[in-house]
Amino acid sequence: MQLDVFTLVPQAFAWLTEQRPLASVLGGELDLRLLNYRDFTPLRSGQVDDEPYGGGAGMVLRVDVAAAALDAVYGGVPEHRVVALTPQGRPLDQQIVEELAAEERLTLLSARYEGFDERILVHLCSDAISIGPYVLSGGELAAMVLVDAVARLLPGATGSEESTRVESFSAELEGGLEYPHYTRPAEFRGWHVPEVLLSGHHAQIDGWRRDQSRLRSAG
Ligand SMILES: C[S@@+](CC[C@H](N)C(=O)[O-])C[C@H]1O[C@@H](n2cnc3c(N)ncnc32)[C@H](O)[C@@H]1O
């Protein structure tokens, strides 16, 4: 997958790109480009934003700057999906993540300050996605959430394919929550691991896990 992120703070992604599973797929299944709007702006002194028409606080990312960035990289508005990260977008969930992970090319646009000139969302983007009903200072954290969630679904991202096939929100668990996990010691301060997990009886363990998953998902 070719995944491009337009941002004013590309260095913010340094930590994420060093972590697995992202690091495992970088340069292989994932080609991640971090692109700074300032490198493409047609305005002087690296200007990318401006005051809002009608007045009010904050600065707004300019449409001509975003368009120039897309033109420079793709020769126009790309035919593949261009996702704006905004608190006003469609709430992110695992279904959207799976949908995006199946794309061959994907572009994310993040903003800062007051956000995007509305024309960016209407004319340059195919999707607007929110990572939750709260306001962050910038789209970098939101983009990183999306990049991480998508990258871990790419082939070879995790040690075992089962870890992403059977997990919360997966079809394997009927879209529900994952069952509880336990590891050694089997008893700690009188807190015991459920007996069935120590039984070695795979069918019973599987049944117990599915029951637990359904119980948790029912709320
Ligand atoms: C301070 S926010 C702008 C908020 C905007 N003025 C509003 O009230 O809807 C700056 C940028 O951070 C990003 N951002 C903030 N919260 C977000 C969220 N919940 N999901 C996705 N992106 C978010 C977006 O890129 C946004 O344009």
The ligand as a Tripos MOL2 file, in Angstrom:
@<TRIPOS>MOLECULE
LIG
   27    29     1     0     0
SMALL
NO_CHARGES

@<TRIPOS>ATOM
      1 C1         -8.2210   22.2440   16.6550 C.3       1 LIG1
      2 S1         -8.7400   21.1230   15.4180 S.3       1 LIG1
      3 C2         -9.9530   22.0550   14.5460 C.3       1 LIG1
      4 C3        -11.3320   21.8920   15.1000 C.3       1 LIG1
      5 C4        -12.3900   22.6320   14.2820 C.3       1 LIG1
      6 N1        -12.2170   24.0500   14.3940 N.3       1 LIG1
      7 C5        -13.7580   22.2420   14.7910 C.2       1 LIG1
      8 O1        -14.2470   22.8380   15.7410 O.co2     1 LIG1
      9 O2        -14.3330   21.2700   14.2610 O.co2     1 LIG1
     10 C6         -7.3710   21.1080   14.3040 C.3       1 LIG1
     11 C7         -7.2300   19.8670   13.4610 C.3       1 LIG1
     12 O3         -6.9760   18.7500   14.2900 O.3       1 LIG1
     13 C8         -7.4900   17.5700   13.6860 C.3       1 LIG1
     14 N2         -8.4320   16.9530   14.6110 N.ar      1 LIG1
     15 C9         -8.8140   17.4400   15.8080 C.ar      1 LIG1
     16 N3         -9.6650   16.6200   16.4280 N.ar      1 LIG1
     17 C10        -9.8280   15.5560   15.6160 C.ar      1 LIG1
     18 C11       -10.6110   14.3650   15.6890 C.ar      1 LIG1
     19 N4        -11.3840   14.0960   16.7400 N.pl3     1 LIG1
     20 N5        -10.5350   13.4820   14.6560 N.ar      1 LIG1
     21 C12        -9.7620   13.7350   13.5920 C.ar      1 LIG1
     22 N6         -9.0050   14.8620   13.4500 N.ar      1 LIG1
     23 C13        -9.0380   15.7640   14.4540 C.ar      1 LIG1
     24 C14        -8.1440   17.9930   12.3790 C.3       1 LIG1
     25 O4         -7.2110   17.8070   11.3060 O.3       1 LIG1
     26 C15        -8.4310   19.4580   12.6430 C.3       1 LIG1
     27 O5         -8.5670   20.1950   11.4510 O.3       1 LIG1
@<TRIPOS>BOND
     1     1     2 1
     2     2     3 1
     3     2    10 1
     4     3     4 1
     5     4     5 1
     6     5     6 1
     7     5     7 1
     8     7     8 2
     9     7     9 1
    10    10    11 1
    11    11    12 1
    12    11    26 1
    13    12    13 1
    14    13    14 1
    15    13    24 1
    16    14    15 ar
    17    14    23 ar
    18    15    16 ar
    19    16    17 ar
    20    17    18 ar
    21    17    23 ar
    22    18    19 1
    23    18    20 ar
    24    20    21 ar
    25    21    22 ar
    26    22    23 ar
    27    24    25 1
    28    24    26 1
    29    26    27 1
@<TRIPOS>SUBSTRUCTURE
     1 LIG1         1 GROUP 0 **** ****
